[in-house]
Amino acid sequence: MREDNNQNRWSLSARRIALLGSVAMIGAAVAVAGPSGHHPFVEQALAAAPASQTQGPAGFADLVAKVKPAVISVRVKLDEESNAYAPGAENLPPSLQGTPFEKFFRQFGPDGNPGGRLQHHEITGVGSGFFISADGYAVTNNHVVDHARSVQVTTDDGTIYTAKVIGTDPKTDLALIKVDGKSGFTFVNLESQVPRVGDWVVAVGNPYGLGGTVTAGIISAEGRDIGAGPYDNYIQIDAPINKGNSGGPTFDTNGNVVGVNTAIYSPSGGSVGIGFDVPAPTVKMIVAQLKEHGTVTRGWLGVQVQPVTMGIAESLGLKQARGALVDEAQPDTPAAQAGIRPGDVITAVNGNAIKDSRTLAREISGMAPGSSAKLDILRKGEAQTLTVTLAKMPNDTQKVARADESDQSSSKGVPHLGMSVAPAGDVGGAGNSGVVVTAIEPDGPAAEHGLQSGDVILAVGGKNVSSAADLRNALSEAKSEGKHDVLMHVKTSDNTHFVAMPIG
């Protein structure tokens, strides 16, 4: 079967080649047909076509000549210590202990160095960047200069300068560097608007350390979440970018920077026409803070949220699966002080619609600590507006302690869900609110939707539960109202979240 498929593929390729060849032959025939060198039909078509259709694309040469001097190669050096063992050390790998090699490695270390000293290996990395001011400020990626011992930049004319790192932001993978002692650099501007899907773009960088290289393409998509961080909002481009392009700019046809090349999708390690850029408006905001403070401070609301799925939307009576569902407003946070409660759905921030939990995170993080924000929420189907004063995002947000898991038994079961529960107050360490899942059927509906023994069900359908009877009553009431799913507020050992449980 595989051979037949291969033959079919070759046959198809042959037909394609043959078709192209026949077109070429027809073209040759046309070329000699008419007295003026064209077939009369072709002459009529050329005469009727607008001039713009008979000319080739203008190209990007003028644009490249304008912006390329602002693009730089960024070369960094850093030290890496080898994982060597000192002579006589007792921390040899178990695989070496008791073998003929043990004496050798105790004397020389695993790298064969007399004295067994830690060896320092100098590593050189190459990326790209671009000047944003005449006095030497330049943008690149955080991962290009992270842990750099020294930074050098090379301009388009081959001049090498020493640069220093002004500040970095790992969460958006951006960094600001500066060349001191010189001014008059050619620089480019950051665009304030995100380009449209389908717009032409030109990427400039230093792939594989080859030197300034230019590629062109279009905006393929926007708002991409590639799982790189909590604030992913990448522009996707199809202009080829490769390793070494990191930190380089992508330009629109006006010569303004619309994005910073940051990541590629590459099964092979090279470009497959799927690259990701940090949008210029984000770059502008981050760079301004790095220039002033060297770090980035973000607004903080203090909530745990999750996306609104179709099941959750139906259980809440929402027409669309949009917004961010609040799992928990952490104690002593802006959210708790503003009155935000579990089960609230945040639909807008300062009038900007919230599509999902990531949109909420980006909106809040883009605001300054101490600023006020108006949150549009849905609470039990009713629209409300709350005003919250944001705090500064902690460096390490600690999780609130959760109820310990328990496997105590209960004689009362919950029909149709495949689990048994007990009042939380009867289970040590579970607290006094809700009911604890004490046993669960592996193939039951509850298990299929992620519930586990030890989980605490706090509320069902917006109503607090404290016993198996409360749970059954809440399920029966939701079913009598014609609902196919009911929303359960569940506390686990890790967090608090909502589960849309089918009951139809």
N, C-alpha and C positions, 0 to 999 in steps of 0.2 A: 504493500500500500504506500509506503514511504517513497519507493522508487517511482511508482506511478505518479505521486504528487510532484516529485521532482521533475519528471518528464513533462507534466502539465505546466509547471512553472516555466520550464525552458521553452515549451511550445508557445506559451503566452508571451514570453520575452521575444521570441522569434517573430511572432505576429506583430508585436509592437515595433520591432526594428524594421520589419518589412513595411509596415504602414508609414513609418518615418521615411523610409527609402522611397516609397512610391510618391509621397508628397514632394520629396526633393526632386524626383524625376519630372513631376508635373510642373514644379517651379522652373526647372530647366527648360521645359517645353514652352512655358509662358514667356520666358525671357527672350526667346528667339521668334516669337509668333508675329508680333506687330511690326510695322515699319519703323516705329519709334523705339523699338526694344521692349514694348509691353503689349500684352494682349489687349484688344480694345476694351474688354470688360474691366481689366485692371486699370486702364487709363481713366475710365469713367469713375471707378471707385476712388482712385486717388484724387481726382478733381473734386469729388463731392465731399471728401473727408476734411474736417477742420485741420488747420495747420498744426494744432497741438497734438493731434493723433498721428501725424506723420513724422514727428520728431521724437528722438529718444529722451529718456529721463534726464533732467538737468544734472543729476549727480550731487554729491556732497562735498566736492573739492573746496569750494569757497568756505563752507561751514568748518571743515576740518582745518583749513589754514588759519581760521580765526581762533579756534578753541584749543588746538593741539599744544601750543606753547604753554598752556596753563596746566597740562597734565604731567604728572611726575611719576618716576619709578621710586618706590620706597624699598630700601634694603636695610634689614635689621640683623643684628648679631646678638646671640644670647648663649649662655653657658648651660650645659647639661652635664650632671654628674653621673658617672658610670656607677652601676650597682655592684661595687667591688667589696670584698671582705678583707678586713685587716688581718695580718698574720696572727695566728693563735686565737682568732675569734671563735666563739662557740656557736655562732649562728649560721653554720654551714647548712646548705639545703639537705634535707634528709636523704636525698638520692645519692649524695656524695659521702655521707658518713659510713664508715666501715668498708670503704672501697680503697683500692690502691691509689686512687687519685686524692684521697683525703690529705695526705702529708704534703703533696704538691700544692694544693690549694690553700692549706694553712700557711705555707711558707710564702707563696707568691700571690695569692688571691686568685679569683676566678678569671681575671683578665690576663694572668700570666705576668704581671708586673712585679718585679722585686720590691719588697716592702709592702705590697698590697694596698697602696694608697688609692684613695678615690681619684679617679681620672676625670678631668674637665675636658669636654668636647665642645668646641665652638661650632655653633650651628648658624647658618646664614639663611635667611628667608627673604623672599622678594614678593612685593605686592605693588599696588598702584595707589595713586591719590591725585588730588588737584588743589590748586591754590584758590582760596576764596577771598583773598585780599592782597593788595600790593605789598604789604609789609611782611609777608611770608607765612601767614596762617594757611594751613592745608588740612583737608579732610581725607581720612582713610578708614579702614576697618579696624576695630579693636583687635580682632584675631591676627592682624598683620603685625601690630606693634606690642602685643601682650607679652610682658616679661622681657622686653628688649633691653639689652645692655647698652646698645648704641643704635642710633638711627641715622641713615644717610639718605638723601634724596638726590635724584639725578633729573635735571630738567631736559627739555626736548633738544637743546643744543649741546648736551653732553656734559654740562657743568655739574659738579658734585658739591653738595652742601651738607653740613651737619645740622641735624634737626633734634628737637627735644619734644617729648610728649607732654602736652598741656593737660589733657584729661581724656578719660575713656568712659564708655558706657557699655558694659557687656550685654545688657538686656536688649539693646538695639544693634549691637556690634558696630558701634561708631567710635571714632577716635579723632581728636584734634591735635595736630602737631604744628611746630613753628620753626622756621629758619630764622635765626637771629643775625643781626649785624648787616642786613642788606634789605633794600626795598626796591620797588620798581618791577616786581614780578608781574607777569601777565596773569590775570585771574578771571574767573567766570562767576556768574551769579546763579543762585538757587531759585528755581521756579516756585511760585507760591501755590500753583494749582496742580493737581494730579492730571496728567494727560488722559486723553480718551483712548479706549481700546481701539486699535487700528491705526493710531497715529504713528508716523515714521519716527524712529529714534536712531541715534548713532552712539555706539559705545567705543570708548577709547581707553586703552590700558597697556599693560606690559605682560602679556601672557608668556609663561615659561621663561621669563627674563630675556625675551628676544628684543625688547625695545618697544617704542611706541607703535601700537597696532590699532587699526580702525576697522570696525565692523558695523554693519547696518541691518536694521530689521524693523519690526513694528511692536507696539504694545499688544501683547497677547491676552492679558487679563490683569485685573487689579484686585486688591483685597485678599491676596493669597495668604493662607495660614499653612506654613510648612513645618510647624512643630519645633521651630528653633528657639522660641521664647514666648513669654506671656503677652507680648505686644506685636506679634506677627501681623503685618499688614502690607505684604510685599507687592510690588509691581512685577508682573511676569513679562519678560521680553523674549523675542526669538533671535535677536542679534547675537551671534556666537560669542560667548565669553568662556574663558578657560582659567585654569589655575594661574595665578599671577595677575589676573584682572581684578582681584579682590581690592576694594577700595577705590577703584576707578570710576569715573563719571559716565552717565548716559545722558546724552543731550537731545533736546527737541530740535526742530528745524530752525529755530530762532537762536540757537546757541546757548540756551539756558539749561542748567542741569536739572533733570527731572528725577534722577535716582542715582543711588550709589550701588555699584555691583557688589553683591555680598555672597550669593550662593548659586550653585547650579545643580540641576538634576542630571546625574550622569551615571548610568550603569557601567560605563567603560572608563570613567575618569576624564574624558574629554567632553567637549560641548556636543549636545544633541539638540540644541535650539531651545532649551528651556532654562532660562536664567532668572534670577530674582534680585530685585533692587529695593533698597530702602527708599521710600518716597521722599522727594525733596522737602515737602512741608515738615515731615518728621525730622529730617536732617537739620533744617534751619532751627527748629526749636531746641534740639539737643545740643547743637554746636553753640548756640547762644549761652546756654548754661555752662557748658564746658569752658568756654572762653572766660566767663565771669567767675566761676567757682571751682572749676576743675573736676566737678562731679555733677550728677544730675539728681535733683530732688523731685519727687512725684507726689501728687495728691493721693490720699488714702481714705477709703470709705469704711473699711473694716467689716466686710461681709463675705460670707461664702455663698457662691452662686452656682447655678448650673443652667444649661440651655433649656428652653421650653420645647419639649418634643411634641409630636402630634397627640400622643396619649395624654400627656400632661395638659396640653391645650384643651382637649376635649373634656377632661375631668374638671377643668376650671371654667369651662364655658367660653373659651376664647375661640374666635373665628380663625385666627392664624397662629402658627407656632413661632411666635416672635417674642423677644424680650429676654430678660435674665431673671430666673426664679431664685429668690433668696432662700438659701438653706438655713442660714444662721446669721444674725447680727451679733458679732462678738461683743462681749461685755466691755464697757468703758471705751467704746469707739464712737466716731462720729455717727455711724449708722444707728447704733443703739440710742444715742442721745437724741437723734432726730425722730425716733419712734418707728424705725423700720422693723418689721417683724418677719419671722419665717412664714413663707407662703406668699409674701408680696411679690408681685411681678413688676420689675422696673422696666418701663417701656420707653422712657426718654430722659435725657439729661440736658437741661437748659434748652429744651425744644428739639434736640437732635435725637432722632429715633434710635433705639437700641435694638439691634437685630438679635444679638445673643450675648453670652457672658463675656466673650472676648471684646466685643464692641464696648461693653460697659467698662472693662478694664482699661481700654485705650482712652476712652473719654475722660475717666477720672484721673488717670496717670498724667494726662496732658494738662491738667490744671494745677495751679500752684497751691502748696499747703497754706491753709488759712483763708482760702477763697471760698465763696458760697456757691452752692449748686442747687438748682431746682430739679427735683426728681419727680417725674410722673410715674405713678404706680397704680396697679390694680390690686385691690384688696377685697377678696370675696366677691369679685365681679364689679365692684364700685371703683371708679376712677378718683384718685386723690393726688394732690401735689404736696410734697414735703420739701422743706428747705434744710440743707445740711451744710455745716462748715467743715471742710476737709482738713485732715491732719497730715503730717508728714509721714510718708511710708516708712515703716521700720526697716532696718537692714535685714533682720531675720524675724519674720512674723512667726511667733510661737503658736502652736496648736493648743487649743483648750483641751484639758484632760477629759477623756471620755469614759463611759461606763465600762467596767471590766466585763469580759465575756463570762457567761455562766452557762452551765449545762444542766441546771437543776430541772426536775421534771414537774409537770403539772397535769392534773387529771382532766382539765378542760381543754378541748380542742376547738379550732376554728374551722367550720365546714368549708369545703371546696378549695381552700388555699394550700392545704398540705403542710400545716405547721401547728404546733402547740405553743401556748403562751402562758405567762404567769405575771401577776402584778410586779412591777419593778421593785416595789418596797419589800417584796418577799425574797428577792434575789440579792445576795450580798454584793455590794459594789455597783449596783445598777442605778442607784438613785431612787427618787420617790415619784418620778413622773413616767407615765407610759406603761407599756407591757413589754416584757422580755420574751423574745423567741427562744424557747427552751428545746425544741426539737423540730426537725424539718425533713420532709420527704425529698430525697435527691431529685426525683422527677416531677415534683409538684409545681404548681404555678408560682408559689412564693420563691422556691429555689431558682426557677427559670428566670426570675426577675431580680436576682441578686441578693435576696435575703439569706441570712445565715444565722445559725445558733449564736445567741449573745447579742444580736441586734435589738435595739429598743425602739418600738413603735410608739411615737409620741402622740400622733394625731392621725385621724382618718377622715378624709373629706372636710378638713378644716375644724374637726371637733376633737378635743382632747380625749384620750382613752386611758383608763386605769385598770381595766379588767377585761377578761375574755368576753364578758357580756357586752361591755361597751363596744368592743371591736365588732362583734356580730351585729349589734344594733346599727352601727355606722355603715356596715356593708349592706345590710338589708335596706336601710333608708336610701342609700345611693342607688341601689338596684331598682327600688320602687320609683325613683325619679327618672328612670330610663337611661341611666348612665351606663356606658360600657366599660369605663375605667374609673377608678377612684384613686385619689392622691393620698399616699401615705407619707407622713413625715417620719423619717427613720434616722436614728442615731447609731453610729457604729463606733468601733474603737478608733477610727481614724478621723471621721468627720460627721457632719449632719447633712442629709440630703433628702430629696423627695423621690418617691418611686410611684409610677403610674401602674397600678395593679389591675389587670383585667378582671371584671366581675360578671361580664355578660355571658 
